[in-house]
């Protein structure tokens, strides 16, 4: 029986790497208005813009939570 030679035996050498503190492993799906989506599509790096907006919002929540104590 012939040996199966399909695939890359060294795939781990070519895998995805990141220079981030924490890898991007989770997904989020949301619904937007057409006008919001049109503005987003005009941006160069939509995923990074959205991640930064979410992080900014979370940081503001943390600041307001710590200020109420």
Phi, psi and omega in degrees: 000131182290149179287139180278110184256020179281152178089175182252113181292342180253033186301328181295336178286343185242012183291170179289135174232162181221151175256011179283156175297323182227127183293154179272098184245344186256154180241152178222130177245131178224163175254140182233163172284162178299321181292322177296315181295322179298318178294319179298318182297338180280350181277157182283316184232079185301310182302317180292323177299314181294318177300318181293320177298317179296316179297318178299317178295319178294322177297319178296321177298317178298320180294318181289327177293320181284337179280341181280341187295000000 
